[in-house]
Amino acid sequence: MLILTNFRTKAAIASLLLIGALSANAEEVSDELYGILSINVSNTHYTAVVKDTSAELIENYQSSEPDDTNNLFYKAYLVKTEIIDVVHGELPKFIEIIAQQLAFKDYTVSLKPYLLSFCKTPGGKYYVPENLTRAKATPAIIRAAKELASELPKDESTPCISNTKRFVPAD
């Protein structure tokens, strides 16, 4: 029988067990997250693993909503992104996406890849239609998104649904 008397040995083994448990859980996608991914993938034109390269505030952003009063609550940013892996749709290697951020916060450029579902206007502007269309780019989440996307048409005929026209830029 092995008796662990050394504190460092016990701590190291406990750390390895904890890391193993966290790794196992990280590979699972909860039902709640799967539901959100399903809505995001099916209600947008594109889903991809992306990485931001830069972001700049759009000073005079015009939404498709004529009487837009949400400009007090949101700021629009033009985010330059690199497409790492396309999950749904056809995309070039680099694109610019219009993303909204709450007015009291600045947009944070993410140098780590993340999963993003987004749309394109008839005039060709890419935009993020909602706040909850972004997720960590774990292998399990990417697999789940690809599984969901496999059920959809490959073109832009997927409807793009946004709860607020504020997020849809004017062409």
N, C-alpha and C positions, 0 to 999 in steps of 0.2 A: 504494500500500500504506500502510495506516495503522499508524504506530508509536506505541505508547503509552509516553510517557516520564514522564508525570505520575503519581506514586504514588496520588494521590487519585482520578484517573480510573480507574486500574487497579482500585483497591479498590471503587469504585462499580460498575463493570461486573461484577466478581466477585460482589459482593453481589447484584446483580440476577439473575445467572445462578443463584446458590444459592437465592434466593427463588423463582425460577421452578421449579427442580427440586423444592423442598420443596412447593410448591403442587400440582404435578402428582402427587406421591406422596400428598399428603393427600387427593386425590380418589379414590384407589383403596382398596378394602376387601380386605385379605388373605384368603386362604382360611381361615386360622385364626380371624380375627375374624368372618368370615361364618358359620363353624361355630358359634361362641359365640352370635352373634346369633340363629341359627336355633334353637338350644336354648332361649335366653331367650324369644323371641317365641312359640314353639310350646308351651312348658311353663308359661305364665303366662296369667292372664286379660286383662291389660292391658299395653300398651307405649305410652309417651308421652314427648315431650320436655317436661321439667319444669324448674322453677327453685325452689330452696328459698327460703322466706321466713323461717323460724325453725325451731329444733329445741330440744326440752327433754327431759331425762332422765326416763324413766318409773321412778320409785323402786321400785314394787312390781309389776314386770312379771310376768304369769302367762302361761306358754306353754301350748300344748295338750298338752305332754308332762307327765304327772303327776309323774314323778320326775326333774325337770329339774336336772341337775348342771352344766349349761353356764353357769350364772349367774356362775361364777368366771371364765369366759373371755370372755363377751359382756355388753354393756350395751344395753338397748333405749332408743330415742329416738322420740318423737313428732315427726315432721317435717311442718311445714306447707309445702305446695308449691302453686305455680301451674302449671296445665297450659297449656303453650305450644302444643303440637301433638299431637293424638291419633293414634297409629299403629295401635293395635288396641284395640277395645272402645269403650264409650261412657262418658264421664267428665264431671263438672261442671268448672267453671273452677278451683276451688280444692278441694284435699283434704288430709286428714291421713293420713300413711303411717307405719307402725311399721317402723323400720329398726334393724338390729343393728350394733354397732360392737365391735371388740375391746376388752376391759375396760381395757387400758392406754392407750387413745386416746379422746379426746373426739370426738364427731361434728362434722365441719366443714360448716358451712352453705355451699352452693355458690350464689353469686349468678349464676354463668354457667349457661345452660341445658345439660342433659345428657339422654341417652336412658336411660330406666329401664323395666324390665319388672317387674311386680309382680302381686299377687293380692288377692283379697278373701275373707274368711271368710264362712260362711253368715250370721253375725250382722252383717255389713256393715263389718268392719274391714279397711282396706287395709294390706298388709304386703309387705315385700321378702323373698322366700323364700330368697335366697342372697346371697353376697357379690359374685358376678360378674355381676350383672344391670344394671350401670351402665356406660355408654359415653359417649365424647365425642359431642356432637351436631353432627357435621360433615354437610354435605349428602350426601356419599356414604354415610355410615352410616345416615342417616335414610332415604334412598332404598332401601338394602338391607333395612332393617327393614320398610318399607312393602311391598316386594316379597314378603317372607316372610309378612307378615300377610295379604296378599291371598288366600293359600291357605287361611286359617282361617275358621271360622264367626265371625260378627260378635258373637255373644252370649258369655256366660260359660261356655259348655259346654266350652271348652278346658280340659283338666285343668291343675291347678296342682300342680307337682311341687316338693317341697322335700326335700333330703337329710337335714335335721334338723328335728324337730318344734319345736325351740327357737325357730325363726324364725316359727312359726305361733302367733299369739296365741290365748289362750282367749277364747271369746265370752262 
